[in-house]
Each structure stands twice: as C-alpha cells, then as structure tokens.
Amino acid sequence: MASLPPNVHVSTHPCLQAKLSQLRSASTSSRETKQLVHEIATIIGCEALAKGLSIEETGI
C-alpha cells in the first residue's frame, strides 16, 4: 500500500468491510445500496466520533 497522508484513516472494522463487499456486489439492488450507504456512513461516523473523544476521570 502506498504511503498515505497523516489525515487519512483506513478502517479495518469487520462490519464495515462486510458492508463494502455487499455494496460492490453486482447483485445489490438500488434499495439495498441506499441502506448499505446509510449503514456505512453510520459506522464511519461512529469511528470518527470515538477517535475524537477522550476519557476524563472524575471523583465521585
């Protein structure tokens, strides 16, 4: 794989990889494509959000 810029993240999430495989399939219908794109966007969004979060300990 070529060297990527530091602002590029390559996801290895198994659910994302499975959905991308389904999306690439020639037998995927238009309706399935729309649903898969939505699900892929949700996974990517969750990954991006989680990466930006930090944990802060508080005393209770």
C-alpha positions as CSV (number, residue, x, y, z in Angstrom):
1,M,0.0,0.0,0.0
2,A,1.3,3.5,-0.9
3,S,2.1,5.9,1.9
4,L,-1.0,7.8,2.9
5,P,-1.2,11.3,4.3
6,P,-1.5,11.6,8.1
7,N,-5.0,12.8,7.9
8,V,-6.2,9.6,6.2
9,H,-7.6,6.8,8.3
10,V,-8.1,3.3,6.8
11,S,-10.8,1.4,8.7
12,T,-10.4,-2.3,9.4
13,H,-13.7,-2.7,11.1
14,P,-15.1,-6.1,10.1
15,C,-18.7,-4.9,9.8
16,L,-17.6,-2.0,7.5
17,Q,-15.6,-4.4,5.4
18,A,-18.6,-6.8,5.0
19,K,-20.9,-3.9,4.0
20,L,-18.4,-2.6,1.5
21,S,-18.3,-6.1,0.0
22,Q,-22.1,-6.2,-0.3
23,L,-22.1,-2.8,-1.8
24,R,-19.6,-3.9,-4.5
25,S,-21.7,-6.9,-5.5
26,A,-23.3,-6.6,-8.9
27,S,-26.4,-8.3,-7.5
28,T,-27.1,-5.5,-4.9
29,S,-30.3,-3.7,-5.7
30,S,-30.9,0.0,-5.6
31,R,-32.8,-0.3,-2.3
32,E,-30.0,-2.3,-0.7
33,T,-27.4,0.2,-2.0
34,K,-29.2,3.0,-0.3
35,Q,-29.4,1.1,3.0
36,L,-25.8,0.0,2.8
37,V,-24.6,3.5,2.2
38,H,-26.5,4.7,5.3
39,E,-25.1,1.9,7.4
40,I,-21.6,2.5,6.2
41,A,-21.9,6.2,6.9
42,T,-23.1,5.4,10.5
43,I,-20.1,3.1,11.1
44,I,-17.7,5.7,9.8
45,G,-19.3,8.5,11.8
46,C,-19.1,6.4,15.0
47,E,-15.4,5.7,14.4
48,A,-14.7,9.4,13.8
49,L,-16.6,10.4,16.9
50,A,-14.9,7.8,19.1
51,K,-11.5,8.9,17.8
52,G,-12.1,12.4,18.9
53,L,-13.4,11.5,22.4
54,S,-11.2,11.5,25.4
55,I,-11.7,9.9,28.8
56,E,-11.5,12.1,31.9
57,E,-11.5,10.6,35.4
58,T,-13.7,12.3,37.9
59,G,-14.1,11.6,41.6
60,I,-17.5,10.7,42.8
